[in-house]
Amino acid sequence: MKTFQTMVLAVAIICGTALNANTTEPTEPTAKTTSKAVKKAMNRELGNFLSDPNFEVEETISVKVSFTVNKNNEVVVLNVDSKDASIEKFIQGRLNYKKLDSQALIGQTYHVPVKIEGTR
């Protein structure tokens, strides 16, 4: 009987630990889509932030930028898919913690293609 009680206690502890470990809130926002008007406004703002690079661009460069928006409606760059460190540094410097006027979804990860035109 004592062995049975020990087994029941062990199962209860294991189940309690597993249930307790799964109490974090999801990081994904409840709404899955952003309106087209908000996306257009956000793209326009990002384009303004990235206009007039402070270096010479010889050919057109395309990169993919992943970012999220924090509770202060600021852009937080997560990743810049570029092999050129100067492009990555330029994009992060121009976008990180810039406040958006458009109301993006907080916590949503956005993936935006960025094209930097060459001077040819």
N, C-alpha and C positions, 0 to 999 in steps of 0.2 A: 504494500500500500504506500509505503514511504517513497519507493521508486516512482510510482505513478504520480504522486504529488509533486515530486521534483521535476518530472517530465512536463507536467502541466505548467508549472511555474516557469520553466525554461522556454516553453512555447509562448507563453504570455509575454515574457520579457522580449523575446525576439520580435513578436508581432508589434508590440508597443514601440520598440525602437524603430522598426521599419515605418510605421505610421507617423511617428514623430519626425523622422527625417524627411518626410515628403510634405512639409507644411509651408514651403516657400511659395510666395505669390508668383504667378506667371509674369514673365517680362514682356510678353507680347501684348499689345493693346487690344482692347475688346473689339474695336472697329477695325476691319481689315482693309478698307479702301479709303482713299483720300479723293475728294472731288477733283474733277479736271481743272476747275478754276484755281484751286489751291495749288495744284501741281504746276500749272502754267506760271502762276505768280512766284512760286518758289524757284522755278527754273530761271525766270527773269532776274530774280534777286541774286542767285548764284552766279549768273552770267555777269552781272554788274560787279560782284565781288572779285571775279577772276579777270576782268577786263584790264587792258594795258599791262602786260607782263613787264617786269623790270629787267628782262634779259632778251637777247636776240634769238628769235626762233627762225631757223632756216627752212624747215619743212613742217608740214602739218603733223601734229602729234595728237593721237587719240588715246585716252586713258579712261578707266572706269573708277569712279569714286564711290565708296560706301560710307554713309554717314547716318547718324541718328540725331534726334532733336531732344534736348534735355528739358526739364520743367520750366526753365527760364526762356524757352523758345530760342535757344542758341544751337547752332550747328556744332556737332562733335564728330570730327572726321575719324572714321574707324580704319579705313584702308584706302590707299591710292595704288592702283594696279599699274605701276610704271617701273621700267628698268632704270630710268634716269633719276638719280637722287635729287637733282636740282628741280625737276618738275614736281616730284613728290613734296619737296620742301616748300616750293612756291604755292602749291594748292593747299597744303596744310596751314601754311602761314596766312593765306588769304581767307580761308574758310573757318578755321577752328575758332569757336566761341563768338562768331558773328551772330548778332541777333537778327532773327527773321521777322518781317512784318506780317507775312502770311502765317496762318494758323495750321502748322503741320501737326501730325499725330505724334504725341510724346512717346518715346520709346520705340517707335517704328524705325526699322532699318531701311534706308533708301539707297538705291543703286542708280547712279546717274552717269551717263557717258559724257565725258568732257573732251572737246576738240579745241586745241590751241592752234590757230591758223599761222602758217609761216608767212614771211615777208616777201616771198617771191613774186 
